[in-house]
């Protein structure tokens, strides 16, 4: 539990610093929150839980699905002209996916340990 809380707090601090550096604002607006949330949950469930912890999917399949979801999200942004394809947004998306994968793995591991104790 300690490593899970530590990873969450470190991720929040890094996200805050990343938002200050990229977006020049500490808080995300609704548009950025939706896109960041999509990337976080894709990392959490697909990479963290399904691949790294449960090994339910192959790495190749997981990368294809993750790439498809993220590419579709970027193309939607380009289509609606809400933001262009910038390197900063790519770094932000990669951070959210990695952070989600780490927390997904640690959460699945913690839940399994708690269920085994009961």
N, CA, C and O of each residue as an XYZ file, in Angstrom:
472
protein
N       0.823     -1.190      0.000
C       0.000      0.000      0.000
C       0.868      1.256      0.000
O       0.520      2.265     -0.613
N       1.989      1.179      0.689
C       2.865      2.352      0.764
C       3.428      2.723     -0.605
O       3.496      3.903     -0.952
N       3.831      1.718     -1.383
C       4.389      2.004     -2.704
C       3.307      2.535     -3.641
O       3.595      3.353     -4.515
N       2.069      2.080     -3.470
C       0.953      2.570     -4.278
C       0.680      4.045     -3.969
O       0.526      4.852     -4.886
N       0.621      4.389     -2.710
C       0.398      5.790     -2.314
C       1.576      6.650     -2.743
O       1.383      7.763     -3.233
N       2.786      6.151     -2.567
C       3.974      6.900     -2.979
C       3.957      7.171     -4.489
O       4.245      8.285     -4.927
N       3.622      6.157     -5.271
C       3.563      6.325     -6.726
C       2.484      7.321     -7.128
O       2.674      8.102     -8.060
N       1.364      7.295     -6.438
C       0.294      8.234     -6.728
C       0.718      9.664     -6.422
O       0.492     10.566     -7.230
N       1.322      9.875     -5.275
C       1.746     11.225     -4.880
C       2.846     11.745     -5.800
O       2.803     12.897     -6.229
N       3.827     10.907     -6.102
C       4.895     11.321     -7.027
C       4.303     11.644     -8.397
O       4.717     12.614     -9.033
N       3.348     10.853     -8.856
C       2.697     11.108    -10.141
C       1.933     12.421    -10.147
O       1.974     13.159    -11.131
N       1.233     12.721     -9.053
C       0.496     13.986     -8.956
C       1.458     15.170     -8.985
O       1.200     16.166     -9.661
N       2.563     15.064     -8.256
C       3.548     16.151     -8.232
C       4.166     16.338     -9.618
O       4.290     17.466    -10.095
N       4.553     15.239    -10.263
C       5.124     15.338    -11.607
C       4.098     15.867    -12.615
O       4.448     16.630    -13.515
N       2.848     15.465    -12.466
C       1.800     15.979    -13.351
C       1.635     17.484    -13.166
O       1.483     18.219    -14.141
N       1.663     17.934    -11.933
C       1.568     19.369    -11.651
C       2.722     20.121    -12.311
O       2.510     21.139    -12.970
N       3.939     19.616    -12.132
C       5.102     20.274    -12.731
C       5.058     20.219    -14.257
O       5.445     21.178    -14.925
N       4.597     19.119    -14.797
C       4.470     18.985    -16.245
C       3.415     19.947    -16.796
O       3.599     20.535    -17.862
N       2.328     20.100    -16.072
C       1.292     21.046    -16.499
C       1.800     22.480    -16.456
O       1.472     23.280    -17.332
N       2.587     22.810    -15.456
C       3.161     24.157    -15.372
C       4.110     24.372    -16.558
O       4.101     25.441    -17.168
N       4.916     23.376    -16.881
C       5.900     23.521    -17.957
C       5.243     23.552    -19.333
O       5.639     24.342    -20.190
N       4.257     22.712    -19.551
C       3.658     22.593    -20.886
C       2.492     23.557    -21.073
O       2.458     24.324    -22.035
N       1.553     23.513    -20.159
C       0.315     24.267    -20.337
C       0.351     25.647    -19.699
O      -0.546     26.460    -19.920
N       1.365     25.909    -18.923
C       1.512     27.182    -18.211
C       0.371     27.418    -17.224
O       0.063     28.559    -16.882
N      -0.247     26.341    -16.775
C      -1.302     26.423    -15.776
C      -1.229     25.171    -14.895
O      -1.005     24.073    -15.402
N      -1.417     25.328    -13.590
C      -1.309     24.150    -12.719
C      -2.497     23.202    -12.813
O      -2.353     22.008    -12.550
N      -3.658     23.709    -13.181
C      -4.853     22.887    -13.239
C      -5.269     22.659    -14.687
O      -5.124     23.533    -15.540
N      -5.780     21.483    -14.935
C      -6.244     21.150    -16.281
C      -7.656     21.675    -16.490
O      -8.475     21.654    -15.572
N      -7.939     22.146    -17.697
C      -9.315     22.491    -18.023
C     -10.049     21.209    -18.423
O      -9.456     20.131    -18.440
N     -11.321     21.329    -18.739
C     -12.124     20.148    -19.033
C     -11.596     19.381    -20.242
O     -11.550     18.151    -20.226
N     -11.200     20.103    -21.286
C     -10.703     19.463    -22.499
C      -9.446     18.635    -22.208
O      -9.369     17.471    -22.600
N      -8.475     19.223    -21.533
C      -7.239     18.501    -21.220
C      -7.497     17.366    -20.237
O      -6.850     16.321    -20.310
N      -8.430     17.565    -19.327
C      -8.729     16.515    -18.350
C      -9.281     15.269    -19.029
O      -8.941     14.147    -18.652
N     -10.130     15.466    -20.025
C     -10.699     14.318    -20.739
C      -9.601     13.544    -21.460
O      -9.537     12.319    -21.363
N      -8.737     14.253    -22.183
C      -7.673     13.583    -22.930
C      -6.650     12.926    -21.998
O      -6.187     11.815    -22.258
N      -6.308     13.611    -20.927
C      -5.377     13.028    -19.958
C      -6.000     11.805    -19.287
O      -5.315     10.812    -19.041
N      -7.283     11.878    -18.997
C      -7.980     10.746    -18.394
C      -8.034      9.539    -19.310
O      -7.864      8.404    -18.864
N      -8.271      9.783    -20.598
C      -8.282      8.680    -21.567
C      -6.927      7.982    -21.575
O      -6.855      6.755    -21.519
N      -5.873      8.753    -21.643
C      -4.533      8.173    -21.681
C      -4.195      7.452    -20.368
O      -3.593      6.379    -20.380
N      -4.587      8.050    -19.243
C      -4.325      7.421    -17.952
C      -5.041      6.077    -17.843
O      -4.424      5.081    -17.464
N      -6.328      6.033    -18.169
C      -7.091      4.795    -18.023
C      -6.677      3.742    -19.035
O      -6.737      2.548    -18.740
N      -6.256      4.163    -20.228
C      -5.708      3.203    -21.199
C      -4.441      2.572    -20.624
O      -4.269      1.355    -20.684
N      -3.562      3.391    -20.073
C      -2.353      2.863    -19.441
C      -2.681      1.985    -18.248
O      -2.071      0.932    -18.056
N      -3.650      2.420    -17.443
C      -4.025      1.687    -16.236
C      -4.548      0.293    -16.576
O      -4.034     -0.707    -16.073
N      -5.572      0.229    -17.431
C      -6.215     -1.060    -17.695
C      -5.473     -1.911    -18.725
O      -5.237     -3.096    -18.493
N      -5.108     -1.318    -19.856
C      -4.482     -2.125    -20.902
C      -3.056     -2.522    -20.546
O      -2.707     -3.702    -20.588
N      -2.240     -1.548    -20.200
C      -0.836     -1.861    -19.930
C      -0.622     -2.377    -18.513
O      -0.021     -3.434    -18.324
N      -1.106     -1.646    -17.520
C      -0.838     -2.014    -16.132
C      -1.479     -3.307    -15.698
O      -0.807     -4.196    -15.175
N      -2.788     -3.421    -15.914
C      -3.520     -4.595    -15.421
C      -3.462     -5.749    -16.419
O      -3.061     -6.857    -16.063
N      -3.863     -5.494    -17.670
C      -3.986     -6.594    -18.638
C      -2.652     -7.173    -19.076
O      -2.522     -8.388    -19.222
N      -1.656     -6.316    -19.289
C      -0.389     -6.853    -19.780
C       0.597     -7.119    -18.653
O       0.991     -8.267    -18.447
N       1.004     -6.099    -17.923
C       2.071     -6.270    -16.947
C       1.676     -7.175    -15.784
O       2.494     -7.966    -15.313
N       0.424     -7.068    -15.312
C       0.061     -7.866    -14.148
C      -0.543     -9.214    -14.542
O      -0.018    -10.257    -14.152
N      -1.619     -9.211    -15.296
C      -2.352    -10.451    -15.563
C      -1.818    -11.235    -16.751
O      -2.125    -12.419    -16.890
N      -1.036    -10.610    -17.603
C      -0.531    -11.243    -18.821
C      -1.677    -11.825    -19.648
O      -1.543    -12.883    -20.263
N      -2.807    -11.112    -19.652
C      -3.981    -11.570    -20.387
C      -3.871    -11.277    -21.879
O      -4.539    -11.916    -22.692
N      -3.028    -10.309    -22.238
C      -2.859     -9.942    -23.637
C      -1.370     -9.933    -23.951
O      -0.532     -9.755    -23.067
N      -1.062    -10.130    -25.227
C       0.337    -10.061    -25.635
C       0.764     -8.600    -25.711
O      -0.071     -7.701    -25.821
N       2.068     -8.376    -25.652
C       2.584     -7.008    -25.707
C       2.244     -6.351    -27.039
O       1.896     -5.171    -27.086
N       2.346     -7.111    -28.106
C       2.072     -6.577    -29.436
C       0.613     -6.117    -29.546
O       0.334     -5.031    -30.054
N      -0.303     -6.949    -29.068
C      -1.717     -6.603    -29.117
C      -2.015     -5.393    -28.225
O      -2.797     -4.521    -28.603
N      -1.404     -5.340    -27.069
C      -1.603     -4.221    -26.157
C      -1.099     -2.917    -26.761
O      -1.762     -1.886    -26.648
N       0.059     -2.950    -27.396
C       0.607     -1.751    -28.037
C      -0.276     -1.304    -29.191
O      -0.495     -0.106    -29.369
N      -0.785     -2.243    -29.976
C      -1.671     -1.895    -31.088
C      -2.951     -1.219    -30.585
O      -3.357     -0.187    -31.119
N      -3.573     -1.786    -29.579
C      -4.809     -1.210    -29.050
C      -4.548      0.157    -28.434
O      -5.305      1.100    -28.665
N      -3.478      0.266    -27.649
C      -3.124      1.554    -27.040
C      -2.825      2.583    -28.118
O      -3.306      3.715    -28.048
N      -2.043      2.205    -29.102
C      -1.716      3.123    -30.189
C      -2.946      3.562    -30.966
O      -3.055      4.725    -31.355
N      -3.874      2.639    -31.193
C      -5.101      2.980    -31.908
C      -5.930      3.990    -31.120
O      -6.402      4.978    -31.682
N      -6.109      3.750    -29.830
C      -6.925      4.654    -29.006
C      -6.294      6.037    -28.929
O      -6.984      7.043    -29.092
N      -4.994      6.095    -28.684
C      -4.313      7.382    -28.560
C      -4.263      8.112    -29.904
O      -4.464      9.325    -29.953
N      -4.000      7.393    -30.985
C      -3.975      8.020    -32.310
C      -5.355      8.556    -32.681
O      -5.463      9.652    -33.230
N      -6.395      7.807    -32.392
C      -7.748      8.278    -32.648
C      -8.053      9.549    -31.865
O      -8.693     10.467    -32.379
N      -7.596      9.597    -30.631
C      -7.800     10.786    -29.808
C      -7.056     11.993    -30.386
O      -7.605     13.093    -30.437
N      -5.805     11.790    -30.824
C      -5.048     12.879    -31.450
C      -5.695     13.331    -32.759
O      -5.768     14.529    -33.033
N      -6.164     12.377    -33.566
C      -6.815     12.739    -34.824
C      -8.115     13.497    -34.580
O      -8.452     14.407    -35.337
N      -8.836     13.136    -33.546
C     -10.043     13.877    -33.191
C      -9.693     15.319    -32.821
O     -10.397     16.252    -33.208
N      -8.616     15.494    -32.078
C      -8.164     16.849    -31.743
C      -7.814     17.644    -32.996
O      -8.171     18.817    -33.112
N      -7.121     17.012    -33.925
C      -6.772     17.704    -35.159
C      -8.012     18.029    -35.990
O      -8.085     19.093    -36.605
N      -8.978     17.126    -36.009
C     -10.200     17.331    -36.771
C     -11.023     18.484    -36.203
O     -11.541     19.313    -36.952
N     -11.141     18.534    -34.887
C     -11.921     19.605    -34.257
C     -11.116     20.881    -34.094
O     -11.656     21.910    -33.689
N      -9.833     20.821    -34.406
C      -8.917     21.965    -34.340
C      -8.844     22.562    -32.937
O      -8.706     23.775    -32.778
N      -8.935     21.708    -31.927
C      -8.796     22.193    -30.561
C      -7.343     22.346    -30.170
O      -6.998     23.232    -29.387
N      -6.497     21.500    -30.701
C      -5.057     21.646    -30.475
C      -4.332     20.967    -31.631
O      -4.825     19.998    -32.208
N      -3.173     21.485    -31.953
C      -2.370     20.886    -33.012
C      -1.507     19.773    -32.463
O      -1.464     19.541    -31.255
N      -0.837     19.103    -33.337
C       0.074     18.034    -32.926
C       1.387     18.678    -32.497
O       2.178     19.113    -33.334
N       1.607     18.735    -31.210
C       2.794     19.362    -30.657
C       3.564     18.343    -29.829
O       2.988     17.404    -29.281
N       4.850     18.540    -29.748
C       5.708     17.630    -28.991
C       5.352     17.638    -27.505
O       5.442     16.609    -26.835
N       4.952     18.790    -26.999
C       4.593     18.895    -25.578
C       3.391     18.022    -25.239
O       3.368     17.359    -24.202
N       2.391     18.025    -26.123
C       1.219     17.199    -25.846
C       1.558     15.713    -25.949
O       0.969     14.887    -25.252
N       2.493     15.383    -26.808
C       2.944     14.000    -26.911
C       3.636     13.560    -25.621
O       3.383     12.461    -25.128
N       4.506     14.408    -25.074
C       5.165     14.088    -23.794
C       4.143     13.954    -22.667
O       4.256     13.066    -21.821
N       3.150     14.834    -22.659
C       2.114     14.776    -21.636
C       1.345     13.453    -21.741
O       1.072     12.809    -20.728
N       0.999     13.054    -22.963
C       0.281     11.801    -23.161
C       1.096     10.583    -22.772
O       0.569      9.645    -22.174
N       2.375     10.592    -23.105
C       3.258      9.476    -22.726
C       3.371      9.371    -21.207
O       3.346      8.273    -20.650
N       3.495     10.525    -20.540
C       3.563     10.520    -19.079
C       2.293      9.922    -18.484
O       2.358      9.112    -17.559
N       1.143     10.320    -19.011
C      -0.118      9.821    -18.461
C      -0.253      8.311    -18.673
O      -0.747      7.608    -17.792
N       0.173      7.815    -19.815
C       0.097      6.374    -20.081
C       1.030      5.608    -19.143
O       0.638      4.588    -18.575
N       2.247      6.088    -18.982
C       3.200      5.400    -18.107
C       2.750      5.444    -16.657
O       2.833      4.442    -15.946
N       2.279      6.591    -16.220
C       1.796      6.716    -14.842
C       0.595      5.795    -14.621
O       0.502      5.141    -13.582
N      -0.317      5.741    -15.583
C      -1.460      4.840    -15.471
C      -1.043      3.381    -15.434
O      -1.623      2.587    -14.694
N      -0.036      3.022    -16.233
C       0.438      1.632    -16.250
C       1.062      1.250    -14.909
O       0.827      0.153    -14.402
N       1.847      2.143    -14.344
C       2.475      1.866    -13.042
C       1.418      1.712    -11.964
O       1.458      0.758    -11.187
N       0.469      2.646    -11.910
C      -0.571      2.552    -10.890
C      -1.492      1.361    -11.133
O      -1.971      0.755    -10.174
N      -1.750      1.012    -12.389
C      -2.574     -0.158    -12.680
C      -1.933     -1.439    -12.186
O      -2.595     -2.276    -11.572
N      -0.644     -1.591    -12.452
C       0.072     -2.776    -11.989
C       0.080     -2.851    -10.462
O      -0.219     -3.895     -9.884
N       0.426     -1.733     -9.815
C       0.502     -1.724     -8.354
C      -0.868     -1.935     -7.711
O      -0.968     -2.599     -6.679
N      -1.914     -1.382     -8.304
C      -3.263     -1.564     -7.762
C      -3.709     -3.012     -7.897
O      -4.263     -3.575     -6.953
N      -3.477     -3.625     -9.055
C      -3.851     -5.028     -9.241
C      -3.087     -5.928     -8.278
O      -3.651     -6.869     -7.721
N      -1.822     -5.641     -8.088
C      -0.999     -6.428     -7.153
C      -1.515     -6.261     -5.725
O      -1.595     -7.238     -4.980
N      -1.862     -5.042     -5.340
C      -2.363     -4.781     -3.994
C      -3.702     -5.465     -3.768
O      -3.926     -6.053     -2.710
N      -4.597     -5.394     -4.754
C      -5.909     -6.026     -4.609
C      -5.770     -7.535     -4.481
O      -6.468     -8.152     -3.676
N      -4.883     -8.137     -5.260
C      -4.694     -9.581     -5.162
C      -4.133     -9.962     -3.789
O      -4.567    -10.953     -3.202
N      -3.188     -9.197     -3.278
C      -2.640     -9.478     -1.952
C      -3.708     -9.353     -0.874
O      -3.744    -10.151      0.062
N      -4.574     -8.359     -1.000
C      -5.650     -8.173     -0.018
C      -6.641     -9.320     -0.098
O      -7.139     -9.768      0.935
N      -6.946     -9.815     -1.308
C      -7.885    -10.906     -1.443
C      -7.296    -12.217     -0.930
O      -8.024    -13.056     -0.400
N      -5.984    -12.400     -1.081
C      -5.339    -13.617     -0.600
C      -5.305    -13.662      0.932
O      -5.370    -14.738      1.527
N      -5.204    -12.506      1.556
C      -5.182    -12.461      3.019
C      -6.549    -12.786      3.610
O      -6.635    -13.372      4.690
N      -7.608    -12.413      2.918
C      -8.962    -12.595      3.467
C      -9.422    -14.020      3.418
O     -10.536    -14.324      3.844
